[in-house]
């Protein structure tokens, strides 16, 4: 009997964990991972934090060593860009090779969204940096060490984590954010204000409601024109979101809308073709809506789920989202979705003990967001996720009282 060929496009976390799950359940099929990068799959969150601060080297970031892929007979092909997909004939093509598949997983992730100024894309150059991969992180670390006056465009997770790292290196940091609060897409205003206060106390200058009018280069110094101001900068770091990597599939029958559309089983609109991770706009049964998530834990869990479904275990992806960010001595954590709720409840009143906001609808926790020094909020955020998953009904009194343990609800 011919062995099945399972092919994975993309060499990140989703691909690695999908391959691991497939191999743990299926010892016979051929598994091939095709990656544009030259490295084995590695962690990306530390690229904006510990890697910049020299607390980790690159080998520390690998999910699994090279021996793991060899021992599990997983064929990892680096430095290979897929340029075409022929779904009718179950083939994908690079510039030099054709790859057949019986089952295909698309795990191509996402790319940086480019900053647009005066209808012109601001592309990376010598001292204009975007961060997405290890090569860019190596350049970024070198540039931060060389620069003194650094401007970060974008007050989201990546921008603030880089700001935290650079401030700890003694750099002068200015943050320019288009919205009216930091991290406006995902966290409540009161938490955003606490994060802003921390950054400002460490020396950052934060500007909200910014409209960048122009970026000019004057010798080795940039002049950033915004809100009728002109600010000089040695280095510009841009973090203004991401877009799913779907370009090669645009003229195919694959359903695409803010990512590749999949059901709760990672199945796309084409038979035997699956998608997971950042590139997937998937149906979430708990929230009863489609969503595209970008987080460390989602990339891992969605990859595992794709692996199960690829080998025939019909397994619904019903995981409550969770993500975190470390900035200075503060730990920010989110579980669930915090923008669809009827009312919110606060638990805790200081960063020392941890502050958490729960977002409720029909007395069920839809999401929670917390901030605290060290890991003070971690346990309650995890428990909030479990209460969400189990659809446990709660009250304002139960959640707001720190004396009541969430695991007793």
C-alpha positions in Angstrom: 0.0 0.0 0.0 1.3 3.4 -1.0 2.3 5.7 1.9 0.4 8.9 2.2 2.3 12.1 1.5 1.5 14.9 4.0 3.0 18.2 3.0 3.2 21.4 5.1 3.9 24.8 3.6 5.5 27.1 6.2 8.4 26.5 8.7 7.1 28.1 11.9 5.5 27.0 15.1 2.3 25.8 13.6 4.1 23.6 11.1 6.4 22.1 13.7 3.6 21.2 16.1 1.3 19.9 13.3 4.1 17.6 12.1 4.8 16.4 15.7 1.2 15.6 16.2 0.8 13.8 12.9 3.9 11.7 13.6 2.7 10.8 17.1 -0.6 9.4 15.6 0.7 8.1 12.3 4.0 6.4 12.0 3.7 5.5 8.3 2.9 8.6 6.3 5.6 10.8 4.7 5.8 14.2 6.3 7.5 17.1 4.5 7.8 20.7 5.9 8.8 23.3 3.3 10.1 26.6 4.8 11.2 29.8 3.2 13.7 30.4 6.1 17.0 28.6 6.5 16.4 27.7 10.1 14.4 25.0 11.9 11.2 26.2 13.4 11.9 28.6 16.3 10.1 30.8 18.9 9.4 34.4 17.8 8.1 36.1 20.9 11.7 36.4 22.5 12.9 38.2 19.3 11.5 41.5 20.7 12.5 40.8 24.3 15.2 38.4 25.6 17.0 38.1 22.3 17.5 41.8 22.1 18.6 41.9 25.7 21.2 39.1 25.1 19.4 36.8 27.6 18.9 34.1 24.9 20.9 33.0 21.9 19.3 31.6 18.7 19.7 27.9 19.6 17.6 28.6 22.7 14.7 29.5 20.5 14.4 26.2 18.5 11.3 24.3 19.4 13.0 21.0 18.6 16.6 20.1 17.8 17.6 18.8 14.4 17.7 15.3 15.8 13.9 15.4 16.5 13.1 15.7 12.7 15.5 13.0 11.8 14.4 10.6 14.4 10.7 11.2 13.5 11.4 10.9 9.8 10.1 14.4 9.1 11.7 15.9 6.0 12.5 19.6 6.6 13.3 21.5 3.4 14.7 25.0 4.1 15.2 28.0 1.8 12.3 27.1 -0.4 9.6 29.5 -1.5 6.4 28.0 -2.9 5.2 30.1 -5.8 2.2 28.2 -7.1 -0.5 25.7 -6.0 -2.2 23.3 -8.3 -5.0 21.9 -6.2 -6.6 20.0 -9.1 -3.5 17.8 -9.4 -2.5 18.0 -5.8 0.8 19.7 -6.5 2.7 22.7 -5.2 5.6 24.3 -7.0 8.7 26.2 -6.1 11.0 27.8 -8.7 13.0 24.6 -8.9 10.8 21.7 -7.7 7.4 20.2 -7.7 5.9 18.7 -4.5 3.0 16.3 -4.5 0.7 15.8 -1.6 -2.2 13.7 -0.5 -3.0 16.0 2.4 -1.7 19.6 2.4 -1.4 22.0 5.4 -1.0 25.7 4.7 0.9 27.2 7.7 2.4 30.2 5.9 1.8 32.6 8.9 1.7 36.4 8.4 3.9 39.2 7.3 4.4 42.8 8.5 1.9 45.3 7.4 3.8 48.2 5.8 3.4 51.7 7.2 1.7 54.0 4.6 2.7 57.7 4.5 1.3 59.9 1.8 0.0 56.9 0.0 3.5 55.5 -0.2 4.7 52.3 1.5 7.6 52.8 3.9 9.9 49.9 3.1 12.7 48.6 5.3 16.1 50.1 4.7 19.3 50.7 6.6 17.7 52.4 9.6 14.0 51.6 9.1 13.3 48.3 10.6 10.4 45.9 10.8 10.6 42.8 13.0 9.2 39.4 11.9 12.0 36.8 11.9 15.4 36.0 13.4 17.4 37.7 10.7 15.5 41.0 11.2 16.0 40.6 15.0 19.8 40.3 14.6 19.8 43.5 12.5 17.5 45.2 15.0 19.6 44.3 18.0 22.7 45.7 16.2 20.9 48.9 15.2 19.5 49.5 18.7 22.9 49.1 20.2 24.3 51.7 17.7 21.4 54.3 17.9 20.5 56.7 20.7 17.3 58.4 19.6 14.8 55.7 18.5 11.3 56.2 17.2 8.8 53.3 17.4 5.8 53.6 15.1 3.0 51.5 16.5 1.9 51.1 20.1 0.9 47.4 19.9 2.5 44.3 21.4 5.7 44.3 19.3 6.3 48.0 19.5 5.9 48.2 23.2 8.1 45.1 23.8 10.9 46.5 21.7 10.5 49.8 23.5 10.8 48.0 26.9 14.0 46.3 25.7 15.5 49.4 24.2 14.8 51.5 27.3 16.5 48.9 29.4 19.6 49.5 27.2 19.5 53.3 28.0 18.1 54.5 24.7 15.8 57.5 24.2 12.5 56.2 23.0 9.6 57.9 21.3 6.4 55.9 20.6 4.0 57.1 17.9 0.6 55.5 18.0 -2.2 56.3 15.6 -5.0 55.3 18.0 -6.2 57.0 21.1 -4.7 54.4 23.5 -1.9 51.8 23.4 -2.7 48.3 22.3 -6.2 49.6 21.4 -7.3 46.5 19.4 -7.1 44.1 22.3 -6.9 45.5 25.8 -9.2 47.8 27.9 -8.3 51.4 28.4 -7.5 51.2 32.1 -4.9 48.5 31.5 -3.5 50.5 28.5 -3.2 53.5 30.8 -1.2 51.6 33.4 1.2 50.3 30.7 1.6 53.8 29.3 2.4 55.1 32.8 5.1 52.4 33.2 6.7 53.2 29.9 6.7 56.9 30.6 8.2 56.4 34.1 11.0 54.5 32.4 11.7 57.5 30.1 9.6 56.9 27.0 7.8 59.7 25.2 4.4 58.5 24.1 2.3 60.3 21.5 -1.3 59.1 20.8 -3.6 60.1 17.9 -0.6 60.5 15.6 -0.9 61.1 11.9 2.5 60.8 10.3 2.7 63.4 7.5 6.2 62.7 6.1 9.5 60.9 6.8 12.6 62.6 5.4 16.2 61.7 5.6 18.7 64.4 6.4 22.2 62.8 6.1 22.1 60.0 8.7 19.2 61.3 10.7 15.5 60.9 9.9 13.0 63.7 10.3 9.5 62.5 11.2 6.8 65.0 10.6 3.6 64.3 12.5 0.8 66.5 14.0 2.6 69.6 12.9 5.8 68.6 14.7 9.2 67.6 13.3 11.2 65.0 15.3 14.7 63.8 14.6 15.5 60.1 14.9 18.5 57.8 14.4 16.4 54.7 14.0 12.8 54.0 13.1 11.2 50.7 14.1 7.8 50.0 12.7 5.2 47.7 14.1 1.8 48.4 12.7 0.2 45.0 12.5 0.4 42.1 10.1 -1.3 40.6 7.1 -1.8 36.8 6.4 0.5 35.2 3.8 -2.1 34.3 1.2 -0.7 35.9 -2.0 0.2 32.7 -3.8 -3.4 31.4 -3.4 -5.2 34.5 -4.6 -6.1 33.1 -8.0 -7.1 29.7 -6.8 -10.5 28.3 -5.7 -9.4 28.7 -2.1 -11.8 30.9 -0.1 -9.8 33.8 1.3 -11.0 36.7 3.4 -8.6 38.2 6.0 -6.8 34.8 5.8 -7.7 31.4 4.5 -11.3 30.5 5.5 -11.4 27.3 7.5 -14.0 25.5 9.5 -13.6 24.4 13.1 -11.6 21.3 11.8 -9.0 23.4 10.0 -10.5 22.3 6.7 -10.4 24.8 3.8 -12.9 25.1 0.9 -10.8 22.5 -1.0 -10.8 18.9 -0.1 -7.6 17.6 1.6 -6.3 21.1 2.1 -6.0 22.5 5.6 -4.8 25.8 7.1 -3.9 26.8 10.6 -2.1 29.4 12.6 -1.8 33.1 11.7 -2.9 32.5 8.1 -6.2 30.9 9.0 -9.5 32.8 9.4 -11.3 30.0 11.3 -14.7 29.4 12.7 -14.7 29.3 16.5 -17.6 27.3 18.0 -17.6 29.0 21.4 -17.7 32.5 20.0 -19.8 31.4 17.0 -17.8 33.6 14.6 -14.8 33.6 12.3 -11.6 35.0 13.7 -7.9 35.2 12.8 -5.5 35.1 15.7 -1.8 35.8 16.1 -0.4 34.5 19.2 2.2 31.9 20.4 -0.2 29.6 22.0 -2.7 29.7 19.2 -0.1 28.9 16.6 0.9 25.8 18.7 -2.7 24.6 19.5 -4.1 25.2 16.1 -1.2 23.3 14.5 -1.8 20.4 16.9 -5.5 20.5 16.0 -4.7 20.5 12.2 -2.5 17.5 12.7 -5.3 15.5 14.4 -7.8 16.4 11.6 -5.3 15.6 8.8 -4.9 12.0 10.0 -8.7 11.6 10.3 -9.6 12.5 13.9 -12.5 14.8 13.5 -11.5 17.2 16.3 -13.2 20.6 16.8 -10.9 23.6 17.6 -12.6 25.1 20.6 -9.6 26.5 22.5 -10.1 29.8 24.4 -7.5 32.2 23.1 -4.6 33.2 25.4 -1.7 35.5 25.0 0.8 37.4 27.0 3.4 40.2 26.9 6.3 41.0 29.2 7.3 44.6 29.5 9.9 45.6 32.2 8.7 43.9 35.4 5.1 43.8 34.2 3.3 40.8 32.9 0.2 41.3 30.7 -2.1 38.4 30.0 -5.3 38.0 28.0 -7.7 35.1 27.6 -10.7 35.0 25.3 -12.1 38.0 23.4 -12.5 41.3 25.3 -14.5 43.4 22.8 -17.9 41.7 22.9 -19.5 42.0 26.3 -22.3 43.5 28.3 -20.4 44.6 31.3 -16.9 44.3 32.9 -15.8 43.4 36.5 -12.5 44.5 38.1 -10.6 42.2 40.4 -7.7 43.6 42.4 -6.6 47.2 42.8 -2.8 47.4 42.5 -0.1 46.1 40.2 1.5 44.4 43.2 -1.5 42.1 43.7 -2.5 42.2 40.1 -5.5 43.8 38.3 -7.8 41.8 36.1 -10.8 42.9 34.1 -13.4 40.3 33.3 -15.7 40.8 30.3 -19.1 39.2 30.7 -22.1 38.4 28.4 -25.1 36.4 29.6 -23.2 36.0 32.9 -20.5 34.0 31.1 -16.8 35.2 30.8 -16.1 36.1 27.2 -12.6 37.3 28.0 -10.3 38.6 30.7 -7.3 40.9 30.7 -4.9 41.4 33.5 -1.7 43.2 34.4 0.6 42.7 37.4 4.2 42.6 38.6 5.8 39.3 37.9 3.3 36.4 37.5 0.7 37.5 40.0 -2.2 37.3 37.5 -1.3 34.1 35.6 -3.3 31.7 37.7 -6.6 33.7 37.7 -6.3 34.4 33.9 -5.9 30.6 33.3 -8.9 29.9 35.5 -10.9 32.5 33.7 -10.2 30.7 30.5 -11.4 27.4 32.0 -14.6 29.1 33.2 -15.2 30.4 29.7 -14.6 27.0 28.1 -17.0 25.3 30.5 -19.6 28.2 30.0 -19.9 28.6 33.8 -22.2 31.4 34.8 -20.7 33.9 37.3 -21.7 37.0 39.1 -20.0 40.4 39.6 -19.6 39.6 43.3 -17.8 36.3 42.8 -15.3 37.8 40.4 -14.6 41.0 42.2 -13.9 39.5 45.6 -10.2 38.5 45.8 -11.0 36.3 48.8 -13.1 34.0 46.6 -10.8 31.6 44.7 -11.8 31.2 41.0 -11.1 27.5 41.2 -13.9 27.2 43.8 -16.5 28.7 41.5 
